[in-house]
């Protein structure tokens, strides 16, 4: 059974929270076509793993209400900043299982992002076997000397 429109909306919201246009690479999840990649990935999973991914998407959507302390709040209707803060809280929680669930979620979407031809072009990887491009300049925080 394919993902529902609601589940696809959750996946789109997760992808956009993880890969906003304001990120280190100025291409967002829509530009990189992350959701179509995710949907293809999901369709190739065994049915048990599809069920687990469905549960994960539901946990993201409905767990947001507890995090926001508002029973009506949903991940899909939250601001981009709140979506990122919520997912970041998963990545930093003391709960090992929740951190691992976040890592699994992020990995599924990261695969789609880095597989995108647009992203590869943006980082200078044309796939022609040429030289490896200079790394992107990633802004850093204050140094220890500061």
N, C-alpha and C positions, 0 to 999 in steps of 0.2 A: 504494500500500500504506500503510495507516495506521501511525502510530507504535505501537511495541510498549508493553506495560505498563512495561517497564524504562525506555524512553525517556520515557514520561510521568512516571515516578517521578523521573527526573533533572530534568525540566522543573519538577516540583513543588518539588524541593529547591532548585533555582536560584531560583525565584520567592520561596520563603520566606526564602532567604538575602538576596535583594535587598530584600525588603519584609517585614521582621519587624514584629510588633505593637509593638515598642519603638521604632519609627522616629518621624520627625517627625509623621507622621499615624498615629494609633493604630488603623489597620486593616492587617492583614497581607494577604499575597497570597491566602489562602483567602477572607477577607472580601471582597476585591475581585474574586474570581473570575478571577484572572489566568490560570490554567492553561486553563480553557475558552476564553478569548480567544486564548491562544497556539495551542491546537489548531485553532481555526477559521482563524487566520492561516496556520498551517502548511499546512492543507489547500488554501488558495488559492494557494500558491506553485507555480511551475512545477517539474516533477520534478527538474531539475538543482539548483535551490535547496533543494528538500526534502532531497535527498541531502547537500548541504552542511550543512544544519541538523542532520541525523542525525549527521554526522561531528563537528560541534561538540558535541553532547550527549555523544557517546562520549568526546571529548577531555576534557571536563569531568569525567566520571565516572572514567575511567582515569588521566588526568593527575594526579588527586588522590593516587594511590599514590606517584608520584615526588615530589610536593611534600611528602607526609607521611613519605617515606622508609620506607614500609612496603608491600611488594608486595600485601598483602591489603586495604589501605585503599581505601575507595570513598567518593566524594562523598556518595552517598545515605545512607550509614550514619554519616557524621561528625556531630559536634555542630554546632549552628547557628553557634557562634563560629568553629569551624574552617572551616565552609563559607564564611563571610564573609571570613575571613582569606585563604583560598585565592583567592576571586574578587578580593579587593582586590589580591592579589599580581599578578594578571593586569592589573589597571588601572594598576599602577605599575611594571611591568617595563620594562627598557631595550629589550626586543624590541618593535619597532614593530608587527609583524604580530600578536603576541599581544595588545597593547593594542587594536588595531582589532577583533580577534575579540571581545574583551570588550565593546567599545562596541556591536558588532552584537548580541551576546547581550542586553546590558542594554536596548538600544533595543526589541527585540521584547517584552520583559516590561514595560518602562515604558509602552509603548503600551496594553497591557491594563490596567495599574494606573490610569493617568490617565483611561481611558475608562470606568472603573467608576462607575456611579451612586452607589454608597456612598461612594467617595472624593470625588466631586464634592460630595456633600452635606456631607461632613466638612470640606471646605475652604470651604464657604459658597457654592458655585456651584450654584444651583438650575436653571440653564439657562433662566430666565425673562426674561433680558435686563435684570435689575435691576443695581444698582450692583456694582462689583467689590469683593469682600470685602477686609478688611485682610489682609496677608500673615501666614502662620503665623510665630510666633516660633521661629526656629531657634537652638538653643544655639550660642554661639560659643566659641572657644578663648580663651586668654589674649590680651590686647591688647598692642600694642607698648609701651605705657606701663608694663606690669606688670614 
